[in-house]
Amino acid sequence: MERLYVFNGAFAVIGLSIGVPAARSLAAGDHGIGVLLMAVGGVGLVATAGYESLRTDPEEFTASGGALLLLIGAACLTLLGTVLSEISGV
């Protein structure tokens, strides 16, 4: 498996975990600056991950195993936090 796609996929998961709840709050009428910044940041992460996946040569991409593992862990934690937040209704 190419590290580039795992790396960018983890960034996309983080972006979706941040952006989707923020977009839901915006649709519900919460127009605070924090919610707006989270929505823009989430969309930016997903767009950047997609762009980098298309434009970067997988053979030239280098990322250490530790950095990749840390990013995957962060993606799992943000996804878990989003799921738990939705379940609890906070």
Residue pairs with C-beta under 8 A, 6 or more apart in sequence:
2 58
2 61
3 58
3 61
3 62
3 63
3 68
4 52
4 53
4 56
4 58
4 61
4 63
5 53
5 58
6 68
6 72
7 61
7 63
7 68
7 71
8 49
8 50
8 52
8 53
9 49
10 68
10 71
10 72
10 74
10 75
11 45
11 46
11 48
11 49
11 71
11 75
12 45
12 46
12 49
12 50
13 75
13 78
13 79
14 45
14 74
14 75
14 78
15 41
15 42
15 43
15 44
15 45
15 46
15 49
16 42
16 46
17 42
17 75
17 78
17 79
17 81
17 82
18 38
18 41
18 42
18 45
18 78
18 82
19 38
19 39
19 41
19 42
19 43
19 45
19 46
20 42
20 82
21 38
21 82
21 85
21 86
22 35
22 36
22 38
22 39
22 42
23 39
23 42
25 35
26 35
26 36
26 39
